[in-house]
Amino acid sequence: MKLIGKIIKGTKIIKQVKIEKSEEMVFRDALEEALVEVCRELDIQVPIWLKKNTTELALYRFTFFSGEQFLESVSFDKFEIRLE
């Protein structure tokens, strides 16, 4: 599984990272590990995962997190993840 994370401010991608995880892992565990690793690489905290994120990821293989989904204030507009 490949997970791409992007930090976006306005219409510009500020920072982007790609993480690959083993296909042998349970999908949920691989996704969780990849998300934590992407956040670490981008130097942001892990956002609060909502039901809308699960739905979007299942339907579109893509979801985003707004500033309200972070416990601390952030300097970007959204954090986006995409499965490849």
Rosetta silent file (secondary structure, phi, psi, omega in degrees, C-alpha in Angstrom):
SEQUENCE: MKLIGKIIKGTKIIKQVKIEKSEEMVFRDALEEALVEVCRELDIQVPIWLKKNTTELALYRFTFFSGEQFLESVSFDKFEIRLE
SCORE:     score description
SCORE:     0.000 S_00000001
   1 L     0.000  137.629  176.080    0.000    0.000    0.000 S_00000001
   2 E  -116.167  131.507  178.204    1.215    3.496   -0.847 S_00000001
   3 E  -122.552  125.875  178.230   -0.076    6.520    1.045 S_00000001
   4 E  -107.215  129.288  177.402    0.597   10.057   -0.166 S_00000001
   5 E  -116.137  137.316 -179.284    0.195   12.923    2.282 S_00000001
   6 E  -133.107  137.878  170.947    0.017   16.588    1.279 S_00000001
   7 E  -101.833  126.682 -174.377   -0.130   19.796    3.281 S_00000001
   8 E  -123.627  133.014  174.372   -2.105   22.424    1.365 S_00000001
   9 E  -125.559  118.060 -174.913   -2.438   26.152    1.966 S_00000001
  10 L    66.514 -117.953  177.960   -4.859   27.901   -0.364 S_00000001
  11 L  -112.149    8.713 -176.533   -4.275   26.226   -3.715 S_00000001
  12 E  -107.044  138.311  173.227   -0.594   25.418   -3.179 S_00000001
  13 E   -81.945  117.704 -177.703    0.946   22.171   -1.997 S_00000001
  14 E   -82.694  -43.168 -177.252    3.370   23.196    0.744 S_00000001
  15 E  -152.135  147.109 -178.539    4.845   19.774    1.459 S_00000001
  16 E  -143.645  144.486  177.948    4.272   16.220    0.193 S_00000001
  17 E  -145.600  150.059  179.325    5.475   12.771    1.235 S_00000001
  18 E  -124.159  129.998 -179.487    4.885    9.194    0.043 S_00000001
  19 E  -122.213  137.252  176.254    4.997    6.170    2.369 S_00000001
  20 E  -114.211  137.723  178.126    4.873    2.511    1.348 S_00000001
  21 L  -125.633  155.437 -178.616    3.703   -0.288    3.639 S_00000001
  22 L   -62.583  139.469  177.168    3.758   -4.046    3.244 S_00000001
  23 L   -74.295  -12.851 -177.681    0.770   -5.631    1.523 S_00000001
  24 L   -78.467  -17.478  179.861    0.988   -8.502    4.017 S_00000001
  25 L   -75.383  156.877  171.256   -0.318   -6.357    6.886 S_00000001
  26 L   -62.985  136.460 -172.569   -4.000   -6.042    7.747 S_00000001
  27 H   -54.124  -47.293 -177.302   -5.227   -3.000    5.781 S_00000001
  28 H   -60.299  -42.864  179.072   -6.432   -1.040    8.813 S_00000001
  29 H   -66.479  -42.030  178.756   -3.135   -1.549   10.655 S_00000001
  30 H   -63.374  -41.496  179.188   -1.094   -0.631    7.562 S_00000001
  31 H   -63.852  -44.791 -179.772   -3.200    2.516    7.056 S_00000001
  32 H   -62.383  -46.799  178.248   -2.787    3.566   10.678 S_00000001
  33 H   -61.859  -43.137 -179.676    0.982    3.033   10.606 S_00000001
  34 H   -64.961  -41.345  179.155    1.303    4.841    7.278 S_00000001
  35 H   -62.547  -45.136  178.565   -0.781    7.804    8.505 S_00000001
  36 H   -62.042  -42.206  179.849    1.344    8.166   11.643 S_00000001
  37 H   -66.580  -41.214  177.444    4.524    7.939    9.552 S_00000001
  38 H   -60.974  -45.806  179.809    3.262   10.516    7.019 S_00000001
  39 H   -62.558  -39.854  178.301    2.413   12.913    9.842 S_00000001
  40 H   -63.290  -44.814 -179.988    5.841   12.386   11.393 S_00000001
  41 H   -64.247  -36.070 -179.807    7.566   13.070    8.047 S_00000001
  42 H   -85.676   -4.190  179.562    5.474   16.215    7.491 S_00000001
  43 L    59.726   47.062  173.969    6.076   17.296   11.098 S_00000001
  44 L  -128.599  161.652  176.401    2.384   17.624   11.966 S_00000001
  45 L   -77.571  159.219  178.384    0.265   15.989   14.621 S_00000001
  46 L   -73.342  128.474 -177.795   -2.017   13.090   13.736 S_00000001
  47 L   -76.490  166.529  175.061   -5.507   14.478   13.009 S_00000001
  48 L   -77.115  126.097 -178.669   -8.786   13.303   14.499 S_00000001
  49 L   -87.952  122.110 -179.887  -10.275   10.642   12.189 S_00000001
  50 L  -106.122  168.110  178.522  -13.992   11.172   11.546 S_00000001
  51 H   -59.305  -35.694  179.779  -16.623    8.968    9.918 S_00000001
  52 H   -61.739  -32.830  178.359  -16.471   11.188    6.814 S_00000001
  53 H   -67.263  -40.645  177.437  -12.791   10.272    6.426 S_00000001
  54 H   -63.038  -46.433 -178.981  -13.639    6.555    6.440 S_00000001
  55 H   -62.386  -48.477 -179.486  -16.433    7.072    3.899 S_00000001
  56 H   -62.430  -42.629 -179.176  -14.318    9.227    1.567 S_00000001
  57 H   -65.323  -39.750  179.342  -11.356    6.860    1.734 S_00000001
  58 H   -67.243  -40.576 -177.314  -13.565    3.846    0.992 S_00000001
  59 H   -81.436  -41.158 -169.640  -15.335    5.523   -1.935 S_00000001
  60 H  -117.816   -5.521 -175.636  -12.589    7.661   -3.468 S_00000001
  61 L    60.431   29.934 -175.846   -9.285    6.374   -1.992 S_00000001
  62 E  -155.052  142.574  171.290   -8.788    9.981   -0.871 S_00000001
  63 E  -155.788  164.019  177.472   -9.732   12.120    2.136 S_00000001
  64 E  -136.106  159.888 -178.964   -8.703   15.386    3.726 S_00000001
  65 E  -122.774  129.307  177.914   -8.521   16.831    7.208 S_00000001
  66 E   -90.037  172.006 -178.871   -9.349   20.467    7.984 S_00000001
  67 H   -57.983  -28.505 -179.870   -7.786   22.561   10.724 S_00000001
  68 H   -69.115  -15.774 -178.555  -10.666   21.711   13.085 S_00000001
  69 H   -90.527    7.213  176.901   -9.548   18.060   13.100 S_00000001
  70 L  -112.935  141.578 -177.670   -6.263   18.927   14.815 S_00000001
  71 L   -71.407  -31.407  177.826   -6.016   19.484   18.563 S_00000001
  72 L  -106.822  161.080  178.723   -3.529   22.336   18.147 S_00000001
  73 L   -68.745  148.935 -178.246   -3.748   25.207   15.677 S_00000001
  74 L  -122.775  158.385 -177.227   -2.154   24.580   12.288 S_00000001
  75 L  -102.245   20.492  179.126   -0.582   26.888    9.707 S_00000001
  76 L  -133.092  168.383 -177.490   -2.185   25.233    6.667 S_00000001
  77 L   -86.508  -40.318  178.342   -5.704   24.917    5.252 S_00000001
  78 E  -155.699  156.701  176.377   -5.929   21.150    4.843 S_00000001
  79 E  -116.874  124.393 -174.058   -4.025   17.898    5.086 S_00000001
  80 E  -117.446  139.304  172.904   -4.849   15.448    2.329 S_00000001
  81 E  -125.809  146.580 -179.040   -4.110   11.719    2.066 S_00000001
  82 E  -139.883  134.530  175.542   -4.484    9.505   -1.005 S_00000001
  83 E   -88.882  137.885  174.971   -4.113    5.753   -1.451 S_00000001
  84 L  -119.077    0.000    0.000   -2.273    4.458   -4.506 S_00000001
